[in-house]
Amino acid sequence: MFKKSLVAVMAASAIALTACGGGGQAASSTGGADKKIVMGFAQVGAESGWRSANTKSVQESAKEAGIDLKFSDAQQKQENQIKAIRSYIQQKVDVIAFSPVVESGWDTVLKEAKDAKIPVILTDRAVDSADKSLYKTFLGSDFVLEGKKAGEWLVGESKAATDTVNIVEIQGTTGSAPANDRKEGFEAAIKADPKLKIIASQSGDFTRSGGKQVMEAFLKNNPDIDVVFAHNDDEGLGAIEAIEAAGKVPGKDIKIITIDAVKDGMTALSAGKINYIVECSPLLGTQLMDLAKKVLAGETVPERVVTEETTFTQEQATKALPTRQY
């Protein structure tokens, strides 16, 4: 009787140990009942209203999903993101997600994550690595299509013009995926109309202050500017400040096209200071958490997950503003 009781107690103890994280499947990195998924997230920075909304979405969605989020702000420096990713590898997090500051230079650190058997998810921005096995999926917008939509609107808007339409372009961060792709898409679209000419192009680093400084230089060197294509709303808002300071009327004397559709940009569009905005949604948090859970559960996920987005005219922005989330 004593032996039978002892065997029963030992069996019960073994079951309890397994359920409490003693090396059994229930405590694996796929997220058992007793262990939260730990995600390391390396953000670009806080350079724009879009980025701030993106950070908030990731943080709130992680909390709602019951995921332990370790967050770092790279302050728009690639070396800071690489340090953060290496720190997450050392901490043995379950999954790493990040929005790359620039497209190139990631293979070494991503291979380190792969060797450590920590899956990586790209959010918002892509990398140019030829080895697709270094990350599980890329969640974000089609930046080429965004630039194309901006260019197509301008082509339609300029049909009646008889003279050359002088365009200045305020690019995003040099070397970043959205800057490269939005430029590519915009240029491809305006090729349809030989009247449309980009006469100057410079990076505003996706910031309002950068957009203002670049626009000030453009106005000084190019007195006849018809259109500004800014790679994001913040740059466009900075350009508005420079245009007004120069005694011109934004939206009338100089048309402005931007990408993002954050609340400040939409407000300027509603007021007629911006003429057209292509949406790029920052609310990626919920999709990111769902993808992380699927990856850790061993499920197959698409290599590319594209977010659904729209465009806005002045009238559409006015209607959308009261319920705008960001």
SULWO-V409245 format. One record per pair of residues at least 24 apart in sequence whose C-alpha atoms are under 6 Angstrom apart, sorted by the first residue. I is the first residue (numbers start at 1). J is the second residue. Records with the same first field share a line. If there is no record, write none. Layout:
I=J  J
//
This chain:
29=94
30=296  297
36=67
37=67
38=67  68  93  94
39=69  93  94  95  96
40=70  88  96
41=71  96  97  98
42=72  81  98
43=73  74  98  99
44=74  76  99  101
45=73  74  75  76
47=207
48=207
54=282  283
57=283  285
58=285
61=285  286
76=101
95=119
96=120
97=121  122
98=122  123
99=123  124  125
100=125
102=175  176
103=127  128  176  177
104=128
110=134
125=177
137=303  304
138=304
139=305
140=306  307
141=306  307
143=178  181  182
144=181  182  185
147=182  185  186
148=185  186  189
151=186  189  190
152=189
164=195
165=195  196  226
166=197  225  226
167=197  198  199  227  228
168=198  199  200  201  228
169=201  228  229  230
170=201  202  203  204  230
171=202  203  204  231
172=203  204  205  206  231
173=205
206=235
207=234  235
208=234  235  238
209=238
211=235  238  239
212=238  239  242
215=239
216=242
226=254
227=254  255  256
228=256
229=257
230=258
231=258  259
232=258  259  260
233=258  259  260  265
251=275
262=326
263=326
266=317
269=314
270=314  317  318
276=312  313
277=311  312
278=311
279=309  310  311
//
